[in-house]
Amino acid sequence: MLERKHYLTAGTGLLLIAVLAWADSGFFGLLQAWDAYTVRIFNLCGINIGLALALNLVNGFTGQFSLGHAGFMAVGAYTAALLIMPPAVKQLNFFMVPLVPALAGIKLPFAVGILAGGLMSAGFGFLIGAPVLSLRGDYLAIATLGFAEIIRVVIVNVKPLTNGALGLKGIPGYTDLWWSFGYAALTTWLLVRLVSSSYGRALKAVREDEVAAQAMGVNLFYHKMLAFVLGAFLAGVGGALQASLITSIDPNMYRFPLTFQILLIVVLGGMGSITGTVIAATVVTVLMEFLRIVESPLTLGALTLPGIPGMRMVVFSLLLIVVILFYRNGIMGEREFSWEAAGARLRLLRWRREVSR
């Protein structure tokens, strides 16, 4: 049975989702107050929360340094896109090399496409994890990064299935605030339940000391694979939602900078902190959009300064360096928000105010 604090946390999350969903449906005219760009940023926040939590499960809670997140997102995105696109749109996309006949006439519901994308990514996660999870540290990072690049190159070259470098256009835009924040809420709930279970304690034991964990009877390969496959599944679902949000995908979207952006969120929030990841994902997503001004031309009177492409990532790289130097454990470290701690802090502040009078 859930503890009282879990009920309060779940209730707060559901209330937030309800408010955003009402806004998305025009409740009280909120949608009219928000333009499409603002709603898009909210959607990106929800998707990035889920993607960052998926990576934190592997890198933060299990201590396995994976850099293959973009590859799993690509698998989920392409799988879902091919299943939910209308046959006529597929025909327009595959005008150079025909799509394989088995997929040409298929159009499935969005929920089925998302689930299929997640399961396909989980399957790739199992195939990749089987040979590489025996590695540690930098070797595991290099191996997963290599597999992610292999996935991208395969997408470029298997043209009858992926349309190659041209990508896929005209993907139905089903992703809204219901889907994006529902994904974020379910991912958060899943990680909270997992981390507080015996499996979560085993994952943390693997992170702290694999030799000691194995001596205590923890099956290292099983628990590493559990985290890796679950993280791949959640990344695939996030990739599918992102593909439906932007309605267009191509292999160049899934290069290493995408993984770096998600990893940046995890490091800023705190490796092993769900609360920190949620906060950092929101802040980074909003700042990434706000800092587009540094990449756009700036006019000062008669003087026009050219924009600097890629300057946003330079700013965030500097931010990452500052965090590593001064806040090595991120915003929250391994701490989590709790209603009890917040109440205790408020009581302490009230007591200090009374004493100072």
N, C-alpha and C positions, 0 to 999 in steps of 0.2 A: 504493500500500500504506500502511495506517495506520502511523504512528509508534508507538513503544513507549508513549509517554505517552497516546496516544489509546486504546490497548488497556487501559491501567490505568484511565483515566477511564470508558471504556465498561463495563469489568468491575465497577467500583464502582457505577455506575448500575444495571446489571442485578441486582447483588446486592441493592440497596435495593428494587428493584421486586419481586424474588423474596420478600424478607422480608415486604413489605407484602401481597403477593398471598397468601402462606401465612396471614398473619394474617386476611385477608379470608375465607379458606376454612375457618378454624377450626383451622389447623395448631398443634399443641401447646397448644390451648385459648386462643390469643391473642385470638381474637374474643370469647371469653367475658370476657376481662379488659378489652376495649374495649367501651364502650357504643356505641349507634348514633350518638350525637352526636359522639363522638370520631372514629369512622370517617368521618362526614360532613365533619368539619374536614379530615381527611387528604385526602379526595376534592377538597374545595375548594382545598386547597394545590396538588395536582397540576394541576387545571384552570387556576388562576390563574397558575401558572408558564408554562403554554403560552400563555395569553392575553397575558401580559406580554411574553414573548419575541416573539410576533407583532407587538405594537406597537413593541417595541424595534427590530425589523428595519426598520420604516419610519421611526420618529422618531430612533432612536439611530444605527443603522449607515448609513442613507441620508440622514439630515438633513432629512427631509420632515415638517413638523409637522402630523400628521393627528389629528383629533378625531372620526373617524367610526367608531371601534371598536364602539360599542354597536349601531350600525345593522347592521354585518356579523354581529354575534352574534345579533341578532334574526332576520335572514334565515336563518341556519343553524339556529337553534332552531325556528322555525316550519316550515321545510322538513322537518327530521328528524321533528318531532312529527307532522305530517300523514301522513308515510309509515309510521311505526311504530305508530301508534295502531290498536287493533282497530276494525273498522267499527261495532260496537255502542257503543263509547265515543264515537266521532265523532258518532253519531246523538244521543246524550245531550247532547253539547256544543252541537251546532247545532240546538237546539230552536226558536229564533226564526226564523233564516234558514237554509234547507237548504244543506249543503255542496255544492260543485260535483260533479256526478255522476262526473267522471273520477277523483276522489280518494276518493269515499265508500266504495268497496269494496276499497281497497288496504291491504294490511298487509305491509310489507317487513321483512327482517332488520335488526337494529340497525346492523350495520356498513354496510349499503347506505344506510340513512337518514343516518348520519353523513357518509359520503362525498358523498351528494347535497347535504346541507346545506353542506358545504365548497365544493363546485363551484358551487352557486347563489350563495354569498357571493362567490366568485372572479369569477363573471360580473358581479355588481353592482359589484365592485371595478374591473373593466375599464371598465364603462360610466361609472362616476363618475370614474375616474382619467383617462380620455381627455380630458375638458374641463378638469380642475382641476390636473393635474400641471404645467402650464405656469406656475402661480402659485407664489409663494414665501412663506415666513414666515407672518406673521399672516393674509395673504389666503388661503393654502391652509388654514390652521386653520379660518377662518370658513366657507370653502366646504365642507369636509368635515363640519363640525359641522352646517351647514345641510342637507346631503344625509342625514345620519343622522336628523335630525328629520323630513325628508320621508318617509323609510322608515317611521318610527314612525307618522306621521299616515296614511300609506297603509294600514298594518296596521290602524289603528283603523277606517278607512272601508270597506275591502274585506271586508265581513262574510261573503259566501259563501265566502271563501277562508281567512279568519283568525278568524272569529267576533267581530270587532270588539273593543270594549273589554272584553268578557267574558273574552277569552283562551281558553286551552285547559287543561282539567283532565283528570286521569287518564292522563297520559303514562306509558307503561311505565318503571319505574325500573331500567333495565339498567345504568346507570353504577355501577361499583364501582372498587376500587383497581387492578384490572388495567387498566381503561379509562383512568382519570384519570392514573395515573402512566405508563402506556404512551404516552399522548398527550404528557405532559411530556417523557418520555425521547426520543421520536421528534422532537419539536420542537427539543429541545436538540441532538440529533445533527444534524438538518438544518441548523440555524444554524451549528454548528461547522464542518461541511463547506462550507457556502456561504461563510462569512466567510473561511475559509482558502483559497478558490479564487480564480481570476482575476475571477470575478463579484463576490466580496466585496471585493476590492481596488478594483474599479471603483466599487462602491457607496460605499466610504469616500472615494474621490476626488471623487465627486459631493458628498458631505457637506462636504468641506473647501473645495472651490473649484470651482464648476460651470464657470466660464470656462476655468480651467486644465485641468479634466478633458476638456472638449470639445476644447480645443486638442491634447490628447494622443490624440484619436481615440475617446474614450468616447461612445457614443450615449446622451445624457442621457435622452431619453424612454423608450427601451427599458429601461434599468436602473431608472429610477424606476417604470415600470409593472411590471417584474418583482417588485420589492420590494412594491409596493402590492397587487398581485393575490395574491402568496403570503401576505402578511400578512392579507388578507381571507379567503383560504381557511382559514388556521389559526384565525382568529377565528370563522369559521362552524363549524368542527369543535368548538371550545371551547364555543360557544353551544349546539350540539346536545347535547354531554355534560352541560352545566349544566342544560339543560331536562329531560333524563332523570333527573338527580340529584334535582331539586326537584319533578319530576312535575307542575308547574303553571306556566304562563307567561301574561303579559298585557303589553300595550304599555307600561304604566307602568314596567316593570322596565328598559326600555331607553332611559331618559332620560340626560342628560349626566352625572349623578353616577356612573353605571356606568363611563363612559369615564374620568372623573376618578380613580376608584379604581384602574383599571389604569395610568393615566398616573402616578399617585402611586408605584406600585411601580417603574415604569421610572426615574423621577427619583431615588428613594431608592437604588435599586441602582446606578445609573450608566448614563447614556445611551451605549450602545455596549459594555456589559459583560454577557456571558451569565451569568457567575458571580454578579455583583451582582444581576441580575434574579431568579435562582433564590433567593438568600438573602432579598432584599426581599419577594418574593412569599410566601415561607413566613412571615416575620415579620409582615407586614401582615395576612395571612389569619388567623393565630392571634390577633393583637391586636384585629382587628375583631370577633372572636367574644368575646374576653375583655372588651372594653370595652362589651359590652351591659349590664353592670351600671350604667353611668352613665346609661343610658336607662330603667332600671327603677326603680320606687319603692324607697326605702331606709328601713328602719325602725330607729330608734335609741331603744330603750326605748319610751316612750309617744309619741315623735315620729316621724311618717312624712313623709319628704321625697319629693315627686313626682319622677318621672323626667323627663329633658329629651330629648324626641325629637330625633334628628339630632346628638346631642352627640358621637357617635363621629367623624363627619366633621369636626366642629370640632377635636377633638383631633388628627386626622391632618392637617388643614390647618395647624395650628400646628406640627406636626412637619415638614411640608413647608417652612414658612417658615424654621425653624431650620436644616434641611439646606441650603437655598439660601443662607442667610447664612454658614454656617460650613463646609459641605462642598459647594461649588458643583458638584462633579462626582459627587456621590453617594457611596455607601459604597465602591465599587470604582473609580469613574471609568471609564476604558476598560481597566483591568487585568483579567486573567483568572487564575484559579487554575491552577497547574501543579505537578506532582509534583516537578519539578526545583527550583523555587523553594522549595517547602516543605522539601525535603531540605536545601537550602543554608541555610535559616533555622535548621533544627534543628542542623546542624553548627556554625553560628555561635554558637548558644546554648551548645552543649556546649563549644566552645573558650573562650568567655568564662567559663564556670563553672570550667574547669580553670585558666585564667589567674588568676582571683580567689583560688584556694586558696593 
